[in-house]
Amino acid sequence: SNLRKKGFVYGKLNRKNERVVKKRKSTGAKELKDFVFIDIHFSAEKNILKSLQKNANFTINGFALPLEKVFSGDWYKSIISVKNAEKDIRNRQISVNAYIHPAQLYACVRFVSHGFKPPTEKEAEGPFHLLKKLRKNQLKRNLRKVFEQTGGKMKARKIAKRMGIKEDIFSLKVIKTL
């Protein structure tokens, strides 16, 4: 509720163990880049670093900040991160930290469309094999996000090809045969 007092509102993601809140950077904010997002994860794991190591799909997502530090003047001193997270975000490099979510490969495509360097082909194999676990509704939602953020299906395919992916990861038929 302290975040709400500071102008944050709930984002689209509202799961049992995860919430997203967002705040406009300025009036008239419309695009993703116009907002500050905070992903809040609830975990039985009391050690934040262990939780990140287990649950952050990419090193660039492997940062945490205790909520009580969010509005402190020296909040940056309280950042907790997985190994290489800071280096990878500075170099705009996607490195896989954990293979946890079936839609992880689509997140890679979205990051690459925003100027990040793709993971190695070997690293991309893990998320590739998770695709077959996607339910139809998850696939549709993720394809919509990918196409919106990349500029369409053809651009998304080019990015996937650049990542070394030869299969059509945008086809439910193909995914079910993996």
ABEGO torsion letter per residue (X at the ends): XAAAAAGBBBBABBBAABBBBBBBABBGBABAAABBBBBBBBBABABAAAAAAAABABAAAABBBBAAAAABAAAAAABBBBBGAAAAAAAGBBBBABBABAAAAAAAAAAAAAGBBBBBAAAAAAAAAAAAABBAAAAAAAAAAAAAAAGEAAAAAAAAAAAGBABBAABAAAAAAX
